[in-house]
């Protein structure tokens, strides 16, 4: 680790409880929690968790690295979702970020057979990764444009920053007695997934199979924060599903069926999700992605500001193979979409 200017020791962590304590203790993102890696292991990924300590043995950073094995000759790719985590606040100093990022790259080179590493840190735009070889990623996975609410503020202050129409719908739902509560049982998760399928069919996007979402509920445990509104017959009709670490709640999914749309439940359900995170002691709520579409516009109604994260940064480790993979990936994605649309 001479290139980073700091001597560090890298170890792989295999204790789930110890890992999650460390992630939350350093202000890490929920996609760095052990359970998220376990969810992704249900598909083509393998999760590895590495800890970076300084010369005195103090932990300065963590990275849950998702490794995806590729067909020959590509070997594997490594991906660090909303990481690395650098102490003490998830971001750390310039020197510590550089040391941790170099350590992750070195580890992936030596242990994962990766032709490249993609970082997507939970850091504000302009924060340096500290890797001279890094370049802006061509294939973004998580959107850098988002809206992050400061849950240290009082609820009335958060409500005051919303658009009038959003604030009105939240208060109207409360006056009308709309039932909104957290979902904890697998049976009710399955009912929520019926709502999500209806949403996907209406909006024209593709879902994972049910087992994927059941794995999120199972593997994340208490970090899975799913809230739902219920219609007059007691059935889920609108939901917001976030995951939360000690510092951050991150909205993953949301949707409404016709009953939920008729009850105009969406704003109230999102607000209930935000309040749930605040009650859990979480400091920030990330609404996860602002696109130029209807849902992006709806998310923008929750505050008067927007946030920009650093985005995707690629570090090629085998430049010829990595360049070939980058050229092949768009065609591969297009082929998958064509098959799914049949």
C-alpha positions in Angstrom: 0.0 0.0 0.0 2.9 2.4 -0.5 1.1 4.2 -3.4 -1.6 5.5 -1.0 0.9 6.9 1.5 -0.4 4.8 4.4 0.5 1.3 5.6 -2.6 -0.8 6.1 -3.6 -4.4 6.8 -6.4 -6.0 4.9 -8.4 -8.9 6.3 -11.6 -10.7 5.2 -14.4 -10.6 7.7 -16.6 -13.8 8.0 -18.6 -12.9 11.1 -22.0 -11.4 10.1 -22.8 -9.6 13.4 -19.3 -8.1 13.7 -19.5 -6.9 10.1 -22.8 -5.2 10.5 -21.7 -3.5 13.7 -18.7 -2.2 11.9 -20.7 -0.9 8.9 -23.1 1.0 11.2 -20.3 2.1 13.5 -18.4 3.8 10.6 -21.6 5.4 9.2 -21.9 2.9 6.3 -24.7 2.6 3.8 -27.3 -0.3 4.1 -26.1 -1.8 0.8 -22.9 -2.5 2.6 -24.7 -4.6 5.2 -24.1 -8.4 5.2 -27.7 -9.1 4.3 -27.6 -7.2 1.1 -24.6 -9.3 0.0 -26.5 -12.4 0.9 -29.5 -11.2 -1.3 -27.1 -10.7 -4.3 -25.6 -14.2 -3.7 -29.0 -15.6 -4.8 -28.0 -14.6 -8.3 -24.6 -14.4 -10.2 -22.7 -12.6 -7.4 -20.4 -13.7 -4.6 -20.1 -11.3 -1.6 -16.7 -10.8 0.0 -16.3 -8.4 3.0 -12.9 -6.8 3.6 -11.7 -4.7 6.5 -8.8 -2.2 6.2 -6.9 -1.3 9.4 -4.0 1.2 9.9 -0.6 0.4 11.4 -2.1 0.7 14.9 -4.8 -1.8 14.2 -7.6 0.8 14.0 -10.2 0.1 11.4 -10.2 2.9 8.8 -12.5 1.4 6.2 -14.7 -1.5 5.0 -15.9 -2.7 1.6 -18.5 -5.3 0.8 -17.2 -6.4 -2.7 -19.6 -8.2 -5.0 -17.7 -10.4 -7.4 -19.4 -11.6 -10.6 -17.7 -14.4 -12.6 -17.8 -13.9 -16.3 -17.5 -16.2 -19.3 -14.0 -16.7 -20.8 -11.9 -14.7 -21.4 -13.2 -12.1 -19.0 -12.7 -13.9 -15.7 -14.6 -11.6 -13.1 -15.8 -8.1 -12.3 -15.9 -6.6 -8.8 -18.4 -4.0 -7.7 -18.7 -2.1 -4.4 -22.2 -0.8 -4.0 -22.4 2.5 -2.0 -18.9 1.8 -0.8 -16.2 1.8 0.4 -17.1 2.9 3.9 -14.4 5.1 5.4 -14.4 6.1 9.1 -15.5 7.7 11.2 -18.5 9.1 9.2 -18.6 6.9 6.1 -16.5 9.4 4.1 -13.3 10.0 6.1 -10.3 12.1 5.1 -8.6 12.3 1.7 -5.7 10.1 2.9 -7.9 7.5 4.4 -10.2 7.2 1.3 -7.1 6.8 -0.9 -5.7 4.1 1.4 -8.9 2.2 1.6 -9.6 2.4 -2.1 -6.1 1.3 -3.0 -6.5 -1.6 -0.5 -9.7 -2.7 -2.1 -8.2 -2.6 -5.6 -5.1 -4.6 -4.5 -7.3 -7.2 -2.8 -9.5 -7.6 -5.9 -6.4 -8.0 -8.0 -5.0 -10.7 -5.8 -8.1 -12.5 -4.6 -11.0 -12.0 -7.0 -9.4 -12.4 -10.4 -11.2 -9.3 -11.4 -10.5 -7.5 -14.7 -11.9 -4.3 -13.1 -13.5 -2.8 -10.0 -16.5 -0.4 -10.0 -17.0 1.9 -7.0 -20.2 3.7 -6.3 -19.6 5.4 -3.0 -22.2 7.1 -0.8 -20.2 10.4 -1.0 -21.2 13.9 -2.2 -20.1 14.9 -5.7 -16.6 16.2 -5.8 -15.3 13.9 -3.0 -12.0 12.4 -4.2 -11.7 8.6 -4.4 -7.9 9.0 -4.4 -7.2 6.5 -7.2 -5.3 8.0 -10.1 -6.3 5.1 -12.3 -10.1 5.6 -11.7 -12.3 7.0 -14.4 -16.0 7.8 -14.6 -18.0 4.6 -15.1 -19.7 4.0 -18.4 -22.3 1.7 -17.0 -23.9 3.3 -14.0 -25.8 0.9 -11.7 -27.1 3.3 -9.0 -28.1 6.8 -10.0 -26.0 9.6 -8.5 -28.7 12.2 -8.7 -31.0 11.8 -5.7 -32.7 13.5 -2.8 -31.4 12.9 0.8 -33.5 14.2 3.7 -31.9 15.2 7.0 -33.8 13.3 9.6 -32.2 15.4 12.4 -34.7 18.0 11.5 -38.1 18.1 13.1 -41.0 16.6 11.2 -42.7 20.0 10.9 -39.6 21.4 9.2 -39.5 18.5 6.8 -43.2 18.9 6.0 -42.7 22.7 5.4 -40.1 22.0 2.7 -42.5 19.8 0.7 -44.7 21.0 -2.1 -48.1 22.1 -0.9 -49.9 19.3 -2.7 -47.7 16.6 -1.2 -48.1 18.0 2.3 -51.9 18.2 1.8 -52.2 14.5 0.7 -50.2 13.4 3.8 -52.4 15.4 6.2 -55.6 14.3 4.4 -54.6 10.7 4.7 -54.2 11.2 8.4 -57.6 12.9 8.7 -59.2 10.1 6.8 -57.8 7.5 9.0 -55.8 5.7 6.3 -54.2 2.6 7.9 -50.4 2.6 7.3 -48.1 0.2 9.2 -44.9 -1.7 8.9 -45.0 -5.2 7.2 -43.1 -7.9 9.0 -44.6 -11.3 8.0 -43.7 -13.2 4.8 -47.4 -13.6 4.0 -47.9 -9.9 3.9 -44.7 -9.4 1.9 -46.3 -11.7 -0.7 -49.4 -9.5 -0.7 -47.2 -6.4 -1.2 -45.5 -8.2 -4.1 -49.0 -8.5 -5.8 -49.2 -4.7 -5.6 -45.7 -4.4 -7.0 -46.6 -6.6 -10.0 -49.6 -4.4 -10.7 -47.4 -1.4 -10.6 -44.8 -2.9 -12.9 -47.4 -4.0 -15.4 -48.9 -0.5 -15.5 -45.5 1.3 -15.7 -43.8 -1.2 -18.0 -40.8 -2.3 -16.0 -39.4 -5.8 -15.2 -39.3 -7.3 -11.7 -37.1 -10.0 -10.1 -38.9 -13.1 -9.2 -40.7 -13.2 -5.8 -37.9 -15.1 -4.1 -35.5 -12.2 -4.6 -37.8 -9.8 -2.7 -38.5 -12.4 0.0 -34.7 -12.7 0.4 -34.5 -9.0 1.0 -37.1 -9.3 3.7 -35.4 -12.4 5.2 -31.7 -11.5 4.9 -31.9 -7.9 6.0 -34.1 -8.6 9.0 -34.8 -5.5 11.0 -32.8 -3.5 8.5 -35.7 -4.2 6.0 -38.2 -1.4 6.5 -41.4 -2.1 4.5 -44.5 0.0 5.2 -47.8 -0.3 3.5 -51.2 1.3 3.4 -54.3 -0.9 3.5 -57.6 -0.6 1.6 -61.1 -0.8 3.0 -60.9 -4.6 2.9 -57.7 -4.8 4.8 -55.4 -5.6 1.9 -52.1 -3.8 1.1 -52.6 -1.2 -1.6 -49.6 1.0 -1.6 -46.1 0.5 -0.2 -42.6 2.0 0.3 -39.7 -0.4 1.0 -36.5 1.0 2.4 -33.4 -0.7 4.0 -31.6 1.0 6.8 -28.2 1.0 8.5 -27.4 2.9 11.6 -26.9 6.1 9.6 -28.9 5.9 6.3 -32.3 4.7 5.1 -32.3 3.9 1.4 -35.6 3.6 -0.6 -35.5 0.5 -2.7 -39.0 -0.1 -4.1 -42.5 1.4 -4.1 -45.8 1.0 -5.8 -49.6 1.2 -5.6 -52.5 -0.7 -7.1 -55.8 0.9 -8.2 -57.1 1.0 -4.7 -53.9 2.8 -3.5 -54.2 5.3 -6.4 -57.9 5.9 -5.6 -57.0 6.5 -2.0 -54.1 8.8 -3.0 -52.0 6.9 -0.5 -48.5 7.3 -2.1 -47.4 10.5 -0.4 -48.6 9.4 3.0 -46.9 6.0 2.6 -43.6 7.6 1.7 -43.9 9.9 4.7 -44.6 6.9 6.9 -41.4 5.3 5.6 -39.5 8.5 6.4 -41.0 8.6 9.9 -40.2 5.0 10.5 -36.6 5.6 9.7 -36.5 8.7 11.9 -38.0 6.7 14.8 -35.3 4.0 14.3 -32.7 6.7 14.9 -31.5 6.9 11.3 -30.0 10.3 10.4 -30.6 10.5 6.7 -33.2 9.2 4.2 -32.1 8.7 0.6 -35.1 8.6 -1.9 -32.8 6.8 -4.3 -32.6 8.3 -7.8 -34.1 11.3 -9.5 -34.9 10.6 -13.1 -36.9 12.8 -15.5 -40.0 10.7 -15.1 -43.2 10.7 -13.0 -41.7 9.0 -10.0 -38.7 11.3 -10.1 -40.9 14.3 -10.1 -42.9 12.9 -7.2 -39.8 12.4 -5.2 -38.7 16.0 -5.9 -41.9 17.1 -4.2 -40.5 16.1 -0.8 -37.9 18.9 -0.5 -36.6 22.0 -2.1 -33.2 20.7 -2.8 -31.5 17.8 -4.7 -28.3 15.9 -4.0 -25.6 14.7 -6.3 -23.3 11.8 -5.4 -19.9 11.0 -6.9 -21.4 8.4 -9.2 -19.6 5.3 -10.7 -15.9 5.0 -10.9 -14.2 2.2 -12.8 -10.7 1.0 -12.1 -9.5 -1.3 -15.0 -7.1 -4.0 -13.8 -6.7 -5.8 -17.1 -7.1 -3.0 -19.6 -7.5 -5.0 -22.9 -10.1 -7.3 -21.4 -11.9 -4.6 -19.6 -12.1 -2.5 -22.7 -13.5 -5.5 -24.6 -16.1 -6.1 -21.8 -17.2 -2.5 -21.9 -17.9 -2.8 -25.6 -19.8 -6.1 -25.2 -21.9 -5.0 -22.2 -24.4 -2.7 -24.0 -25.2 -5.4 -26.6 -25.6 -8.0 -23.9 -28.1 -5.8 -22.0 -30.0 -5.1 -25.2 -30.3 -8.8 -25.9 -31.6 -9.5 -22.3 -34.2 -6.8 -22.6 -35.4 -8.2 -26.0 -35.8 -11.7 -24.5 -37.7 -10.3 -21.5 -40.1 -8.3 -23.7 -41.4 -11.4 -25.6 
